[in-house]
Amino acid sequence: MKRRVVVTGMGVLTSLGSELEQFWGNLLEGKSGVSLIEAFDVSEYPTRIAAEVKNFDLADYGIDKKEARRMDRFVQFAVAASMKAIEDSSIKIGEDVPAERIGVMVGSGIGGLGTWEDQHRLLLEKGPKRVSPFFIPMMIANMASGQVSMIAGAKGPNTTAVTACATGTHSIGDSFKIIQRGDADVMIAGGAEATIRPTGLAGFCSMRAMSTRNDEPEKASRPFDVERDGFVMGEGSGVLILEELEHAIARGAKIYAEVIGYGMSGDAHHMTEPDPAGAARCMASALKDAGIDPSEVDYVNAHGTSTPVGDVSESTAIKNTFGEHAYKLAVSSTKSMTGHLLGAAGGVEAVILALTLKDGVIAPTINLDNQDPELDLDYVPNVARKADVKVALSNSFGFGGHNASIMMRKYEA
C-alpha cells in the first residue's frame, strides 16, 4: 500500500508578497505584481517590465550578511522560502523528525545567472585572477538544495531538478514519490529563480517570447485573452513541506491538502513550442497515478503563460484529457498576477493549489477582458470564485518538451 503524503507547511517569495496570507490575499483580490523593471537600465530593451521581488534582504531571515553574499540571488530566494515553510510547518528537525529522514529538492530552471554575469564581467575587465573562488558554488543550480539542507540540517535525500519551467512541479512530484516509497518521511520541495538580469531579459526578448505592453505593466500578462502578446518574467520561490500522513498526524501538524498524483512526459517535438499531445499524456499520467477519474477533478491551475501558442496548446490538451468534463472544470492562470517564475513557477502554483483546496476559493485569471474565441473553457475571469474544490491539478511545461502535473485532494481527517 502506498504511503499517503500531505502538505504541512508552505513558504513563498514573490512580487505579491513574502508572507503566505499577504500573498494569497493579493491573488484573491486580483492584484498584479508586474511593474517597470528597477534592477537595471532597460531603456534599450523591447520588454521593460517584470514581476520583481523588491526590497529583499536575506538578513531579514536571520542569515548573516557574509553568508548571504556567498549565495546567488536564486539561492537566497530558496533559503528564504524554505525557512518560511519550515516555520509554517512547526516541524523541529532532529526532534519531530530525524535529520536523516528529511530531504530537500528545491530546483531552478536556470540557476545563478546573476553570478555568471558578474564574474564573466570581472574576467573580461580584470582577468582570471579576479574571478571569485565562490563563482562555481554560487552559480550551480543544485546549490539551492545544498544551502537549504545545510541551513535546515536536513540530511536525507538531497537532489535537484533542472527542467526549465517544469522544474518546481518536478521537484514536488519527485519528492512526493521519495516519501511514498519510504526513502524519507519529510521533504522540503519547490523551486527558485532569479533571471531578471540583463542577459536573461535580452535572451527572452530575442526570442520574442515576452509581452511588450510596457505602458500598462499590470495588464501585460493576460492568459487566454485575444490581445495576449507573450509572457511576463517573474522571480522568487515557492516551497512546500511534504510529509507522510501518519508522521504528520503523530506530531499534530496542520494539514493543507493531500498530494495524490504525479505525472510527467516528454514532447519529443520542439525546443520551445509545446505539443498538446505531450501535455495530455502528462495529465493522464497524473490521473492514473492518483486513481482519479477525470470527472472528479474540479480545478486546473494552468501553466497559462499568456503566449499565443502556449495557451492554445494547453487548452487543447485539457480538452483531450478531460473530454466533455473539460467544460465543467474551472481553469485559471495565476501567472496573470505573479508573472512567470520559470523554474519557481511550479512551486508557487503548488502553494496556490493547496490553498485553493483548503479555503474553497479559486484565484482568477486577471486581464481576461476579451476571451480568445479559440479558447472556450471556463478560465475564471477577473474575479475570485468560491467553490467546493475537492480535487485539483497544476500543470507546468518547460522548454525542451518537459511536462509535469501534480494532483492534490482536499484533506479530510
C-alpha positions as CSV (number, residue, x, y, z in Angstrom):
1,M,0.0,0.0,0.0
2,K,1.3,3.4,-1.0
3,R,2.2,5.8,1.8
4,R,0.0,8.9,1.8
5,V,1.6,12.3,1.6
6,V,0.3,15.7,2.8
7,V,1.3,19.3,2.7
8,T,2.1,20.6,6.2
9,G,4.0,23.9,5.6
10,M,4.4,26.4,2.8
11,G,6.6,29.4,2.1
12,V,6.6,31.9,-0.8
13,L,8.7,34.8,-2.0
14,T,7.1,36.7,-4.9
15,S,6.3,40.2,-6.3
16,L,3.0,39.8,-4.5
17,G,4.5,39.2,-1.1
18,S,6.6,37.1,1.1
19,E,4.0,36.2,3.8
20,L,1.6,33.5,2.9
21,E,-1.5,35.3,4.0
22,Q,-0.5,38.5,2.2
23,F,0.4,36.6,-1.0
24,W,-2.9,34.7,-1.0
25,G,-4.9,37.8,-0.2
26,N,-3.4,39.7,-3.1
27,L,-4.1,36.8,-5.5
28,L,-7.8,36.7,-4.5
29,E,-8.1,40.4,-4.9
30,G,-6.8,40.1,-8.4
31,K,-3.7,42.3,-7.9
32,S,-0.8,42.3,-10.3
33,G,2.8,42.1,-9.2
34,V,4.1,43.3,-12.6
35,S,5.8,46.7,-12.9
36,L,8.6,48.5,-14.7
37,I,12.0,46.8,-14.0
38,E,14.1,48.7,-11.4
39,A,17.0,46.4,-11.1
40,F,18.9,47.7,-14.1
41,D,18.6,50.1,-17.1
42,V,16.1,48.6,-19.5
43,S,15.8,51.6,-21.9
44,E,17.2,49.6,-24.8
45,Y,15.1,46.5,-24.3
46,P,11.8,45.9,-26.1
47,T,10.4,44.5,-22.9
48,R,10.9,46.7,-19.8
49,I,8.5,45.1,-17.3
50,A,8.7,42.1,-15.0
51,A,7.3,40.8,-11.6
52,E,10.3,41.7,-9.4
53,V,10.9,40.9,-5.8
54,K,11.7,44.3,-4.3
55,N,13.4,45.3,-1.1
56,F,14.6,41.8,-0.4
57,D,17.3,41.2,2.2
58,L,18.2,37.7,3.4
59,A,19.4,39.3,6.7
60,D,15.7,39.7,7.5
61,Y,15.6,35.9,7.7
62,G,18.4,35.7,10.2
63,I,21.1,34.8,7.7
64,D,24.5,36.5,8.3
65,K,25.3,39.1,5.5
66,K,28.7,37.4,4.8
67,E,27.0,34.1,4.2
68,A,24.3,35.7,2.1
69,R,26.9,37.3,-0.2
70,R,28.1,33.8,-0.9
71,M,24.7,32.9,-2.4
72,D,23.3,33.8,-5.7
73,R,20.0,35.6,-5.6
74,F,18.1,32.5,-6.6
75,V,19.7,30.6,-3.7
76,Q,18.8,33.4,-1.3
77,F,15.2,33.2,-2.5
78,A,15.2,29.4,-2.0
79,V,16.6,29.7,1.5
80,A,14.0,32.4,2.5
81,A,11.0,30.5,1.2
82,S,12.3,27.2,2.7
83,M,12.8,28.9,6.1
84,K,9.2,30.3,5.9
85,A,7.9,26.8,5.0
86,I,9.7,25.1,7.9
87,E,8.4,27.8,10.3
88,D,4.9,27.4,9.0
89,S,5.1,23.6,9.4
90,S,6.3,23.9,13.1
91,I,8.5,20.9,12.4
92,K,11.6,20.5,14.6
93,I,14.3,18.7,12.7
94,G,16.2,16.4,15.0
95,E,13.2,16.1,17.3
96,D,10.0,15.7,15.3
97,V,11.9,14.0,12.5
98,P,15.5,12.6,12.5
99,A,17.7,14.7,10.3
100,E,18.4,11.6,8.1
101,R,14.6,11.3,7.3
102,I,14.1,14.8,5.9
103,G,15.3,15.7,2.5
104,V,15.5,18.6,0.1
105,M,14.6,19.1,-3.5
106,V,14.5,22.8,-4.5
107,G,15.2,23.2,-8.2
108,S,16.0,26.0,-10.5
109,G,15.5,26.2,-14.3
110,I,18.5,28.4,-14.9
111,G,20.4,28.8,-11.7
112,G,22.9,31.6,-10.9
113,L,22.6,33.8,-13.9
114,G,23.4,36.9,-11.9
115,T,26.6,35.4,-10.6
116,W,27.6,34.2,-14.0
117,E,27.1,37.7,-15.4
118,D,29.1,39.4,-12.7
119,Q,32.0,37.0,-12.8
120,H,32.2,37.0,-16.5
121,R,32.4,40.8,-16.5
122,L,35.3,40.6,-13.9
123,L,37.1,38.0,-16.1
124,L,36.9,40.3,-19.2
125,E,37.7,43.5,-17.3
126,K,40.3,42.4,-14.8
127,G,41.5,39.0,-15.8
128,P,41.1,35.4,-14.4
129,K,42.8,36.0,-11.1
130,R,39.9,38.3,-10.1
131,V,37.2,35.6,-10.6
132,S,35.8,34.7,-7.2
133,P,36.5,31.2,-5.7
134,F,32.8,31.2,-4.9
135,F,31.8,31.6,-8.6
136,I,31.1,27.9,-9.2
137,P,29.4,27.0,-5.9
138,M,27.3,30.2,-6.1
139,M,26.2,29.6,-9.7
140,I,25.4,25.9,-10.0
141,A,21.6,25.1,-9.9
142,N,21.9,22.4,-7.2
143,M,23.1,24.9,-4.6
144,A,19.5,25.9,-3.7
145,S,19.0,22.4,-2.3
146,G,22.5,22.3,-0.9
147,Q,22.3,25.6,1.0
148,V,18.7,24.8,2.3
149,S,19.9,21.4,3.6
150,M,22.9,22.9,5.4
151,I,20.9,25.7,7.0
152,A,18.0,23.4,7.9
153,G,20.2,20.5,8.9
154,A,18.3,18.1,6.6
155,K,20.4,15.0,5.9
156,G,18.0,12.9,3.9
157,P,17.7,12.7,0.1
158,N,19.1,15.8,-1.5
159,T,18.8,16.4,-5.2
160,T,17.9,19.0,-7.8
161,A,15.6,19.1,-10.9
162,V,16.5,21.3,-13.8
163,T,13.7,21.1,-16.3
164,A,13.1,24.7,-17.3
165,C,9.6,25.9,-16.4
166,A,8.6,22.4,-15.2
167,T,11.3,22.4,-12.5
168,G,9.2,23.3,-9.5
169,T,6.5,20.8,-10.2
170,H,9.0,18.0,-11.0
171,S,10.7,18.8,-7.6
172,I,7.4,18.4,-5.8
173,G,6.3,15.4,-7.7
174,D,9.7,13.6,-7.3
175,S,9.7,14.5,-3.5
176,F,6.2,13.1,-3.3
177,K,7.5,9.8,-4.7
178,I,10.5,9.8,-2.4
179,I,8.2,9.8,0.6
180,Q,5.7,7.5,-0.9
181,R,8.3,4.8,-1.4
182,G,9.7,5.2,2.1
183,D,13.1,6.9,1.4
184,A,12.1,9.9,3.6
185,D,9.3,11.0,5.9
186,V,9.5,14.7,5.1
187,M,10.8,16.6,2.1
188,I,11.4,20.3,1.6
189,A,10.4,20.8,-2.1
190,G,9.9,23.5,-4.6
191,G,11.7,25.9,-7.0
192,A,13.6,29.2,-7.0
193,E,14.5,31.5,-9.9
194,A,16.2,34.9,-10.3
195,T,16.6,35.7,-14.0
196,I,15.6,39.3,-14.2
197,R,19.0,40.2,-15.3
198,P,20.4,41.8,-18.5
199,T,21.3,38.6,-20.2
200,G,18.1,36.8,-19.1
201,L,15.9,39.7,-20.3
202,A,17.9,40.0,-23.6
203,G,17.6,36.3,-24.3
204,F,13.9,36.1,-23.9
205,C,13.5,39.4,-25.8
206,S,15.4,38.0,-28.7
207,M,13.0,35.0,-28.8
208,R,10.1,37.5,-28.9
209,A,8.5,35.4,-26.2
210,M,7.6,38.3,-23.8
211,S,5.0,40.9,-23.7
212,T,5.9,44.4,-24.8
213,R,2.9,46.1,-23.1
214,N,5.3,48.4,-21.3
215,D,2.9,51.2,-20.8
216,E,0.5,49.0,-18.9
217,P,2.6,46.6,-16.9
218,E,-0.3,45.4,-14.7
219,K,-2.3,44.4,-17.8
220,A,0.6,42.8,-19.7
221,S,0.1,39.2,-18.5
222,R,-3.2,38.2,-19.9
223,P,-3.6,34.4,-20.4
224,F,-6.4,33.3,-22.8
225,D,-7.1,36.8,-23.8
226,V,-7.2,37.7,-27.5
227,E,-4.7,40.5,-27.0
228,R,-2.1,38.4,-25.2
229,D,1.4,39.1,-26.7
230,G,3.7,37.0,-24.6
231,F,4.7,36.1,-21.0
232,V,6.0,38.4,-18.3
233,M,9.0,37.2,-16.4
234,G,8.8,36.8,-12.6
235,E,11.2,35.8,-9.9
236,G,11.1,34.3,-6.4
237,S,10.5,31.0,-4.8
238,G,7.7,28.6,-3.7
239,V,8.5,25.8,-1.2
240,L,6.3,23.1,0.4
241,I,6.9,20.8,3.3
242,L,5.6,17.4,2.2
243,E,5.1,14.8,4.9
244,E,4.0,11.3,5.3
245,L,0.4,11.4,6.7
246,E,0.8,9.3,9.8
247,H,4.0,11.1,10.7
248,A,2.2,14.4,10.3
249,I,-0.8,13.2,12.4
250,A,1.5,11.9,15.2
251,R,3.1,15.3,15.7
252,G,-0.2,17.2,15.5
253,A,0.7,19.0,12.3
254,K,-1.8,21.2,10.5
255,I,-2.6,19.8,7.0
256,Y,-3.3,22.0,4.0
257,A,-4.0,19.3,1.4
258,E,-3.1,15.8,0.3
259,V,-0.8,15.1,-2.7
260,I,-2.4,12.2,-4.6
261,G,-0.9,12.0,-8.1
262,Y,2.1,13.0,-10.3
263,G,2.6,12.8,-14.0
264,M,5.5,13.6,-16.3
265,S,6.1,13.2,-20.0
266,G,8.3,14.5,-22.9
267,D,7.0,16.1,-26.1
268,A,9.9,14.9,-28.3
269,H,8.7,17.7,-30.6
270,H,10.5,21.1,-30.5
271,M,12.9,23.1,-28.4
272,T,10.4,25.8,-27.4
273,E,7.0,25.1,-29.0
274,P,4.7,22.8,-26.9
275,D,2.8,19.8,-28.2
276,P,-0.7,19.3,-26.7
277,A,-0.3,15.6,-27.0
278,G,2.6,15.6,-24.6
279,A,0.7,17.7,-22.1
280,A,-2.3,15.5,-22.4
281,R,-0.2,12.4,-21.7
282,C,1.2,14.1,-18.6
283,M,-2.2,15.0,-17.1
284,A,-3.5,11.5,-17.9
285,S,-0.4,10.0,-16.1
286,A,-1.2,12.1,-13.0
287,L,-4.8,11.0,-13.1
288,K,-3.8,7.3,-13.4
289,D,-1.2,7.7,-10.6
290,A,-3.9,9.2,-8.3
291,G,-6.5,6.7,-9.2
292,I,-8.9,9.5,-10.0
293,D,-11.5,9.6,-12.8
294,P,-11.2,12.8,-14.9
295,S,-14.8,13.7,-13.9
296,E,-13.7,14.0,-10.3
297,V,-11.3,17.0,-11.0
298,D,-12.8,20.4,-10.1
299,Y,-10.0,22.8,-10.9
300,V,-6.8,23.1,-13.0
301,N,-4.2,25.7,-12.2
302,A,-3.0,26.1,-15.8
303,H,0.6,26.7,-16.9
304,G,-1.1,29.6,-18.8
305,T,1.8,31.7,-19.7
306,S,0.0,34.3,-21.9
307,T,1.8,33.3,-25.1
308,P,-0.3,33.0,-28.3
309,V,0.8,29.4,-28.9
310,G,1.1,28.0,-25.4
311,D,-2.4,28.9,-24.2
312,V,-4.0,27.2,-27.2
313,S,-1.8,24.1,-26.8
314,E,-2.7,23.7,-23.1
315,S,-6.4,24.3,-23.6
316,T,-6.4,21.7,-26.4
317,A,-4.6,19.3,-24.0
318,I,-7.1,19.9,-21.3
319,K,-10.0,19.1,-23.7
320,N,-8.2,16.0,-25.0
321,T,-7.6,14.8,-21.4
322,F,-11.0,15.5,-19.8
323,G,-13.3,15.3,-22.8
324,E,-16.7,16.9,-22.1
325,H,-15.8,17.3,-18.4
326,A,-13.3,20.0,-19.6
327,Y,-16.3,22.3,-19.9
328,K,-17.3,21.7,-16.3
329,L,-13.8,22.4,-14.9
330,A,-12.6,25.7,-13.5
331,V,-9.3,26.7,-15.1
332,S,-7.3,29.7,-14.1
333,S,-3.8,31.1,-14.7
334,T,-2.3,32.8,-11.7
335,K,0.6,33.9,-13.8
336,S,-1.6,36.7,-14.8
337,M,-0.7,38.2,-11.4
338,T,2.6,36.6,-10.4
339,G,4.3,36.7,-13.8
340,H,6.1,33.5,-15.0
341,L,8.6,32.5,-12.4
342,L,10.1,29.9,-14.7
343,G,11.7,27.2,-12.6
344,A,10.0,28.5,-9.5
345,A,6.5,28.7,-11.1
346,G,5.5,25.1,-10.1
347,G,6.5,25.7,-6.5
348,V,4.4,28.8,-6.2
349,E,1.5,27.3,-8.0
350,A,1.5,24.2,-5.8
351,V,1.2,26.6,-2.9
352,I,-1.8,28.1,-4.6
353,L,-3.3,24.7,-5.3
354,A,-3.1,23.7,-1.7
355,L,-4.7,27.0,-0.5
356,T,-7.4,26.6,-3.1
357,L,-8.3,23.2,-1.6
358,K,-8.1,24.4,2.0
359,D,-10.0,27.6,1.6
360,G,-12.5,26.8,-1.1
361,V,-11.7,29.8,-3.3
362,I,-10.3,29.8,-6.8
363,A,-7.9,32.7,-7.7
364,P,-8.9,34.3,-11.0
365,T,-7.2,34.9,-14.4
366,I,-7.0,38.7,-14.4
367,N,-6.8,40.8,-17.6
368,L,-9.2,38.4,-19.3
369,D,-11.2,41.1,-20.9
370,N,-11.8,39.6,-24.4
371,Q,-11.5,35.8,-24.3
372,D,-9.9,34.3,-27.4
373,P,-12.8,32.6,-29.3
374,E,-10.4,29.6,-30.0
375,L,-10.2,29.1,-26.2
376,D,-13.6,28.1,-24.9
377,L,-13.1,26.8,-21.3
378,D,-14.1,28.4,-18.0
379,Y,-11.0,30.4,-17.2
380,V,-12.4,32.2,-14.0
381,P,-12.1,35.7,-15.5
382,N,-11.0,38.6,-13.3
383,V,-12.8,37.8,-10.1
384,A,-12.0,35.1,-7.5
385,R,-14.7,32.4,-7.1
386,K,-15.9,30.5,-4.1
387,A,-16.1,26.8,-4.9
388,D,-16.0,23.5,-3.1
389,V,-12.9,22.2,-4.7
390,K,-12.2,18.6,-3.7
391,V,-9.6,17.6,-6.4
392,A,-7.3,19.9,-8.3
393,L,-4.4,19.7,-10.7
394,S,-1.5,22.0,-11.5
395,N,0.4,22.0,-14.8
396,S,4.0,23.0,-15.7
397,F,5.6,22.8,-19.1
398,G,9.2,23.6,-19.9
399,F,11.4,24.3,-22.9
400,G,12.7,21.0,-24.3
401,G,9.3,19.4,-24.0
402,H,9.4,18.7,-20.3
403,N,5.9,18.3,-18.8
404,A,4.8,17.9,-15.2
405,S,1.4,17.7,-13.5
406,I,0.8,17.4,-9.8
407,M,-2.6,16.5,-8.2
408,M,-3.9,17.3,-4.8
409,R,-7.1,16.5,-2.9
410,K,-8.9,18.3,-0.1
411,Y,-7.8,16.7,3.2
412,E,-10.5,15.4,5.4
413,A,-9.4,13.6,8.6
